[in-house]
Amino acid sequence: MGAVATTRLNLCSWSSVRIRGSPGVVQRCPLLRGSPDVARVPRCDDGGVGTTVLIVDDHQGFRAFARALLETGGFEVVGEAVDGASALAAARALKPALVLLDVQLPDIDGFSVCEQLAGDDGPPVVVLTSTRDASSYRRRLGDSSARGFIAKADLSGPRLATFAGAM
């Protein structure tokens, strides 16, 4: 009788892919690595999974900065979006626990995106961000369903975690 080969999958590595039909949306997906070693299950060294985050900003440099900062702080960045429409599509497809959302987007402003997400079943926590400080948006922030606001210059993992902590 011949031997039967089986393959176990290790889900520890990640890759970024674009979501078809959603321009501007990037999602992190596991890379599947086959292992002929069926005697043991590969151990994942990625550590614990942090709060999942979608980063929405039309500036690539800020998205890259925020991703690096938040991943270092223990968050799991599951996607990025460049405008309001792609933010809505990504949030609904990826179901992140938290959305870091720029106020000034090229199509729909962050406040409108926030209110549309708040109307969804099981909406994410939304934290708004801007290069301006909170006093520039005082009235709109008071009327918003966003959990909070962080000026881009003040963004940090611990600061974002204060808003994510009550999830």
Helices and strands as residue ranges (DSSP letters): E 8-18, E 26-35, E 52-56, H 60-72, E 76-81, H 84-94, E 98-102, H 110-118, E 125-130, G 134-137, H 138-143, E 148-151, G 152-154, H 157-164
